[in-house]
Amino acid sequence: MEHTWLEIDLSALRYNLRQIKRGLNGKAGILAVVKDNAYGHGIIRISQALVEEKIDYLGISDVSEGRELRAVGINSPILNLGLISQKEEVEEVVNLNISQTVCTKRISCLLDKEAKKRNKRIKVHLKIDTGMGRLGAFVSEATELTEHICKLKNMELEGIFTHFPDAADKKFTLSQIKGFNAFLQKLTKQGINFTYQHSANSLAFLGLSKSWFNLIRSGLILYGVYPQASLRKKIELKPVLSWKTKVAYIKDIPKGWSVGYGRTYTAQRKERIAILPVGYGDGYFYRLSNKGRILIKGKFFPVVGSVCMDTVMVRIDKDIKIGDEVVIIGRQKAQQIKVEELAKLSQTIPYEVVCRLSQLPHRFIDKLNKL
Ligand SMILES: *Cc1c(COP(=O)(O)O)cnc(C)c1O
């Protein structure tokens, strides 16, 4: 019996994808980012649903994710956004027909050699660092690298891209786009063209249409989570993930009795406390101690005391029974707890909230297309 689980609403995912497509209005394709177990949502079922919706590309950050996707028969184009460095990874990328991000001569040569050995052509996307300070070649070194890649016989330079560290800063992002564009124009003059040019993540897609080029790389918004609260006005999305548990134990404590480690909460009167079988070990952040709230029977109840490794205590009222369903993230009757709320209270980003839940059991729901 599972004491806590995630419910993944695939029809909400489909809805979000359609909303993004509507926003793009045919001006660019979509690379759906499914790295990190689809942001904790479950990479296989999420990717299968996206493929059914005719996504252009899937984006991963580790070769093992590509292996999982190919193993269940997903034949769509997959781009590994992460770097590879080991010989085994080079072999596997070529073997699995995964497109690879490159920004060095060394990996380009290794990939080309491996592809030649297998009589294949490997697709690569060249990553340019226009201000992220992470993966990517600087524009100053990229011309030589591009020319080098073009000479490799078993390599197809299918794409070129860059990444934004802070798409909310439009001035900085526009300067990145300008640098990227200037480089693209230079290459065009040399007769070097790409099937895909891309730069936009979720935030840039919503904030700056200049960033779209002909492909956007969309992660967070696919899952119905907003990278910034102000973006709710721009696109209506449905949360894909809910997190649930059940009331495991109930007790009445007298006035003055303390609850949990560190005795950070003391009952002001006789109070009823429910114990929930989730904790920071499951991804319920310690920072939610005495701050978080959960839903039972459509009502909010506060977390009291410190969050433990595998229990959380909440103050409840008389109607609540052992076994009642508890919503930690998601909707119950008219009320809702959003990923964004937990992120804010935990002083982290929504991305971390969902990624931390990756190991919990997933239950998939698909109201539109029963798989
Ligand atoms: C994770 C990632 C994305 C997706 O970002 P979101 O903010 O989730 O849309 C896009 N591009 C790259 C290179 C990434 O690593």
The ligand as an SDF file (V2000), in Angstrom:
LIG
                    3D

 15 15  0  0  0  0  0  0  0  0999 V2000
   15.8590   22.8580  -18.6860 C   0  0  0  0  0  0  0  0  0  0  0  0
   16.1450   23.6000  -19.9150 C   0  0  0  0  0  0  0  0  0  0  0  0
   15.1190   24.2590  -20.6020 C   0  0  0  0  0  0  0  0  0  0  0  0
   13.6910   24.3510  -20.1070 C   0  0  0  0  0  0  0  0  0  0  0  0
   13.5480   25.4210  -19.2240 O   0  0  0  0  0  0  0  0  0  0  0  0
   12.1100   25.8160  -18.6300 P   0  0  0  0  0  0  0  0  0  0  0  0
   12.3580   27.0500  -17.8610 O   0  0  0  0  0  0  0  0  0  0  0  0
   11.6700   24.6820  -17.7820 O   0  0  0  0  0  0  0  0  0  0  0  0
   11.2010   26.0160  -19.7930 O   0  0  0  0  0  0  0  0  0  0  0  0
   15.4330   24.8600  -21.8100 C   0  0  0  0  0  0  0  0  0  0  0  0
   16.6960   24.8290  -22.2910 N   0  0  0  0  0  0  0  0  0  0  0  0
   17.7110   24.2160  -21.6520 C   0  0  0  0  0  0  0  0  0  0  0  0
   19.0740   24.2370  -22.2340 C   0  0  0  0  0  0  0  0  0  0  0  0
   17.4750   23.5990  -20.4400 C   0  0  0  0  0  0  0  0  0  0  0  0
   18.4880   23.0030  -19.8170 O   0  0  0  0  0  0  0  0  0  0  0  0
  1  2  1  0
  2  3  1  0
  2 14  2  0
  3  4  1  0
  3 10  2  0
  4  5  1  0
  5  6  1  0
  6  7  2  0
  6  8  1  0
  6  9  1  0
 10 11  1  0
 11 12  2  0
 12 13  1  0
 12 14  1  0
 14 15  1  0
M  END
$$$$
